[in-house]
Amino acid sequence: MAAHQDRDFMRHAIKVMRDAGVVNKSGGPFGAVIVKHGKVIATAGNSVIRDNDPSAHAEVNAIR
C-alpha cells in the first residue's frame, strides 16, 4: 500500500473520530478505519459514553 493511501485512510479515521467522538460527544476522540486490499470495509467511532459500554472502543465497534 502506498504511503499516500495510508495518509488518506488516517484522514478518514480522523474524520470519523471528529464526527463520533468530538462533535457528538459519544465517547472520546477516537476513530477507526478497517482496510482490506486497499478498500475501506468498516469505520466506527468510540461510543463508550453514549452506549454506557466500556468495550465500545472505535476499533471494537468497527469490527462489530
DSSP file (Angstrom, degrees, kcal/mol; ACC not computed):
  #  RESIDUE AA STRUCTURE BP1 BP2  ACC     N-H-->O    O-->H-N    N-H-->O    O-->H-N    TCO  KAPPA ALPHA  PHI   PSI    X-CA   Y-CA   Z-CA
    1    1 A M              0   0    0      0, 0.0     2,-0.1     0, 0.0    37,-0.0   0.000 360.0 360.0 360.0 135.8    0.0    0.0    0.0
    2    2 A A    >>  -     0   0    0      1,-0.1     4,-1.8     4,-0.0     3,-0.5  -0.366 360.0-119.1 -74.7 152.2    1.4    3.4   -0.9
    3    3 A A  H 3> S+     0   0    0      1,-0.2     4,-2.2     2,-0.2     5,-0.2   0.854 113.8  57.5 -59.7 -36.4    2.2    6.0    1.7
    4    4 A H  H 3> S+     0   0    0      1,-0.2     4,-2.1     2,-0.2    -1,-0.2   0.861 104.9  51.7 -65.7 -33.0   -0.4    8.4    0.3
    5    5 A Q  H <> S+     0   0    0     -3,-0.5     4,-2.6     2,-0.2    -1,-0.2   0.909 107.0  53.3 -66.4 -41.3   -3.1    5.8    0.7
    6    6 A D  H  X S+     0   0    0     -4,-1.8     4,-2.3     1,-0.2    -2,-0.2   0.922 109.4  48.6 -57.7 -44.5   -2.1    5.3    4.3
    7    7 A R  H  X S+     0   0    0     -4,-2.2     4,-2.6     1,-0.2    -1,-0.2   0.901 110.0  51.8 -63.5 -40.8   -2.4    9.1    4.9
    8    8 A D  H  X S+     0   0    0     -4,-2.1     4,-2.0     1,-0.2    -2,-0.2   0.910 110.5  48.0 -62.4 -41.9   -5.8    9.1    3.2
    9    9 A F  H  X S+     0   0    0     -4,-2.6     4,-2.2     2,-0.2    -1,-0.2   0.882 111.2  50.9 -66.6 -37.5   -7.0    6.3    5.5
   10   10 A M  H  X S+     0   0    0     -4,-2.3     4,-2.2     2,-0.2    -2,-0.2   0.903 108.7  51.4 -66.3 -40.5   -5.7    8.1    8.5
   11   11 A R  H  X S+     0   0    0     -4,-2.6     4,-2.2     1,-0.2    -2,-0.2   0.896 108.7  52.2 -61.2 -39.2   -7.5   11.3    7.4
   12   12 A H  H  X S+     0   0    0     -4,-2.0     4,-2.4     2,-0.2    -2,-0.2   0.918 108.7  49.8 -62.4 -43.8  -10.7    9.2    7.1
   13   13 A A  H  X S+     0   0    0     -4,-2.2     4,-2.4     1,-0.2    -2,-0.2   0.876 109.4  52.0 -63.1 -37.8  -10.2    7.8   10.7
   14   14 A I  H  X S+     0   0    0     -4,-2.2     4,-2.6     2,-0.2    -1,-0.2   0.898 109.2  49.8 -66.0 -40.0   -9.7   11.4   12.0
   15   15 A K  H  X S+     0   0    0     -4,-2.2     4,-2.7     2,-0.2    -2,-0.2   0.926 110.8  49.2 -63.0 -44.4  -13.0   12.5   10.3
   16   16 A V  H  X S+     0   0    0     -4,-2.4     4,-2.7     1,-0.2     5,-0.4   0.915 111.3  50.9 -59.5 -43.0  -14.8    9.5   11.9
   17   17 A M  H  X>S+     0   0    0     -4,-2.4     4,-2.3     2,-0.2     5,-1.4   0.920 111.3  47.0 -61.1 -45.7  -13.2   10.5   15.2
   18   18 A R  I  <>S+     0   0    0     -4,-2.6     5,-3.2     3,-0.2     6,-0.4   0.934 114.9  46.0 -64.0 -45.1  -14.4   14.1   14.9
   19   19 A D  I  <>S+     0   0    0     -4,-2.7     5,-0.8     3,-0.2    -2,-0.2   0.924 126.4  27.5 -63.9 -45.3  -17.9   13.1   13.8
   20   20 A A  I  <5S+     0   0    0     -4,-2.7     6,-1.5    -5,-0.2    -3,-0.2   0.935 131.9  27.2 -85.4 -50.2  -18.4   10.5   16.5
   21   21 A G  I  <5S+     0   0    0     -4,-2.3     7,-0.6    -5,-0.4     6,-0.5   0.888 128.7  28.8 -87.7 -41.4  -16.2   11.5   19.4
   22   22 A V  I   <S+     0   0    0     -5,-1.4    -3,-0.2    -4,-0.3    -4,-0.2   0.932 125.9  36.7 -89.7 -51.2  -15.8   15.2   19.3
   23   23 A V  I   <S+     0   0    0     -5,-3.2    -4,-0.2    -6,-0.2    -3,-0.2   0.941 129.6  31.6 -69.7 -47.9  -19.0   16.5   17.6
   24   24 A N  S   <S-     0   0    0     -5,-0.8    -1,-0.2    -6,-0.4    -3,-0.1   0.515  94.2-138.2 -90.3  -5.3  -21.4   14.0   19.2
   25   25 A K        +     0   0    0     -4,-0.2    -4,-0.2     1,-0.1    -3,-0.1   0.900  51.7 146.8  49.0  47.6  -19.6   13.6   22.5
   26   26 A S  S    S-     0   0    0     -6,-1.5    24,-2.8    20,-0.2    23,-0.6   0.567  75.9 -35.4 -93.3  -9.6  -20.2    9.9   22.3
   27   27 A G  S    S-     0   0    0     -6,-0.5    20,-0.2    22,-0.2    21,-0.2   0.481  99.2 -60.3 167.0   7.9  -17.1    8.6   23.9
   28   28 A G  S    S-     0   0    0     -7,-0.6     2,-2.1    18,-0.2    18,-0.4  -0.374  71.0 -54.8 115.0 165.1  -13.9   10.4   23.2
   29   29 A P  S    S+     0   0    0      0, 0.0     2,-0.4     0, 0.0   -12,-0.1  -0.440  85.5 120.6 -82.9  70.8  -11.8   11.4   20.3
   30   30 A F        +     0   0    0     -2,-2.1    16,-1.9   -13,-0.3     2,-0.3  -0.997  30.5 172.2-136.7 133.6  -11.1    8.0   18.8
   31   31 A G  E     -A   45   0A   0     -2,-0.4     2,-0.4    14,-0.2    14,-0.2  -0.968  11.3-158.8-136.6 153.8  -11.9    6.7   15.3
   32   32 A A  E     -A   44   0A   0     12,-2.7    12,-1.9    -2,-0.3     2,-0.4  -0.991   5.9-170.2-136.0 143.1  -11.1    3.5   13.5
   33   33 A V  E     -A   43   0A   0     -2,-0.4     2,-0.5    10,-0.2    10,-0.2  -0.998  11.2-154.5-130.3 126.6  -11.0    2.5    9.8
   34   34 A I  E     -A   42   0A   0      8,-3.0     7,-2.9    -2,-0.4     8,-1.3  -0.904  14.7-168.6-103.9 127.0  -10.5   -1.1    8.7
   35   35 A V  E     -A   40   0A   0     -2,-0.5     2,-0.4     5,-0.2     5,-0.2  -0.941   9.6-176.8-120.3 134.1   -9.0   -1.5    5.3
   36   36 A K  E >  S-A   39   0A   0      3,-2.8     3,-1.6    -2,-0.4    -2,-0.0  -0.991  75.0 -14.1-131.7 125.1   -8.7   -4.7    3.2
   37   37 A H  T 3  S-     0   0    0     -2,-0.4    -1,-0.1     1,-0.3     3,-0.1   0.864 129.6 -52.2  52.4  40.9   -6.9   -4.8   -0.1
   38   38 A G  T 3  S+     0   0    0      1,-0.2     2,-0.4   -37,-0.0    -1,-0.3   0.545 117.3 107.8  78.8   7.5   -6.9   -1.1   -0.3
   39   39 A K  E <  S-A   36   0A   0     -3,-1.6    -3,-2.8     0, 0.0     2,-0.5  -0.951  72.8-119.6-121.2 138.0  -10.6   -0.6    0.3
   40   40 A V  E     +A   35   0A   0     -2,-0.4    -5,-0.2    -5,-0.2     3,-0.1  -0.624  34.6 170.6 -72.3 123.4  -12.3    0.7    3.4
   41   41 A I  E     +     0   0A   0     -7,-2.9     2,-0.3    -2,-0.5    -6,-0.2   0.578  62.5  10.9-110.8 -14.9  -14.6   -2.1    4.7
   42   42 A A  E     -A   34   0A   0     -8,-1.3    -8,-3.0     2,-0.0    -1,-0.3  -0.967  55.2-177.8-161.5 146.1  -15.6   -0.6    8.1
   43   43 A T  E     +A   33   0A   0     -2,-0.3     2,-0.3   -10,-0.2   -10,-0.2  -0.981  12.8 158.5-140.1 153.2  -15.4    2.6   10.1
   44   44 A A  E     -A   32   0A   0    -12,-1.9   -12,-2.7    -2,-0.3     2,-0.2  -0.967  24.5-138.2-167.5 156.9  -16.6    3.5   13.6
   45   45 A G  E     -A   31   0A   0     -2,-0.3     2,-0.3   -14,-0.2   -14,-0.2  -0.673  42.1 -81.8-111.4 172.3  -16.0    5.9   16.4
   46   46 A N        +     0   0    0    -16,-1.9    11,-0.2   -18,-0.4   -18,-0.2  -0.562  42.8 171.8 -72.5 133.2  -15.8    5.5   20.1
   47   47 A S     >  +     0   0    0      9,-2.6     4,-2.6    -2,-0.3     6,-0.4  -0.023  32.8 126.0-132.9  31.4  -19.2    5.2   21.8
   48   48 A V  H  >>S+     0   0    0      8,-0.4     5,-1.5   -21,-0.2     4,-0.6   0.923  81.7  37.2 -56.8 -48.9  -18.3    4.3   25.3
   49   49 A I  H >45S+     0   0    0    -23,-0.6     3,-0.6     3,-0.2   -22,-0.2   0.949 117.5  49.0 -72.1 -49.6  -20.2    7.1   26.9
   50   50 A R  H 345S+     0   0    0    -24,-2.8    -2,-0.2     1,-0.2    -1,-0.2   0.901 122.1  33.8 -58.2 -43.4  -23.2    7.1   24.6
   51   51 A D  H 3<5S-     0   0    0     -4,-2.6    -1,-0.2   -25,-0.4    -2,-0.2   0.464 100.1-130.1 -92.7  -2.2  -23.7    3.4   24.9
   52   52 A N  T <<5 +     0   0    0     -4,-0.6    -3,-0.2    -3,-0.6    -4,-0.1   0.918  66.7 132.5  50.6  45.7  -22.6    3.1   28.5
   53   53 A D    > < -     0   0    0     -5,-1.5     3,-2.0    -6,-0.4    -1,-0.2  -0.946  50.6-159.0-132.5 108.1  -20.4    0.2   27.3
   54   54 A P  T 3  S+     0   0    0      0, 0.0    -6,-0.1     0, 0.0     3,-0.1   0.638  94.5  55.7 -65.2 -11.4  -16.8    0.2   28.4
   55   55 A S  T 3  S+     0   0    0      1,-0.2     2,-1.5    -7,-0.1     5,-0.1   0.406  75.4 103.5 -97.0   2.8  -15.9   -2.1   25.4
   56   56 A A    <   +     0   0    0     -3,-2.0    -9,-2.6     4,-0.1    -8,-0.4  -0.201  46.7 151.3 -84.7  47.8  -17.3    0.3   22.8
   57   57 A H     >  -     0   0    0     -2,-1.5     4,-2.9   -11,-0.2     5,-0.2  -0.377  60.0-106.4 -71.3 158.1  -13.9    1.5   21.6
   58   58 A A  H  > S+     0   0    0      1,-0.2     4,-2.3     2,-0.2   -26,-0.2   0.896 118.7  48.1 -55.6 -46.0  -13.7    2.6   18.0
   59   59 A E  H  > S+     0   0    0      1,-0.2     4,-1.4     2,-0.2    -1,-0.2   0.867 113.3  47.8 -67.9 -34.8  -11.7   -0.4   16.8
   60   60 A V  H  > S+     0   0    0      2,-0.2     4,-2.4     1,-0.2    -2,-0.2   0.922 111.4  50.7 -69.3 -43.9  -14.1   -2.8   18.5
   61   61 A N  H  < S+     0   0    0     -4,-2.9    -2,-0.2     1,-0.2    -1,-0.2   0.879 107.5  53.9 -61.1 -37.8  -17.2   -1.0   17.1
   62   62 A A  H  < S+     0   0    0     -4,-2.3    -1,-0.2    -5,-0.2    -2,-0.2   0.878 110.8  46.2 -64.7 -36.5  -15.7   -1.2   13.6
   63   63 A I  H  <        0   0    0     -4,-1.4    -2,-0.2     1,-0.2    -1,-0.2   0.872 360.0 360.0 -72.4 -37.1  -15.3   -5.0   14.0
   64   64 A R     <        0   0    0     -4,-2.4    -1,-0.2    -5,-0.1    -2,-0.2   0.516 360.0 360.0 -62.1 360.0  -18.8   -5.4   15.3
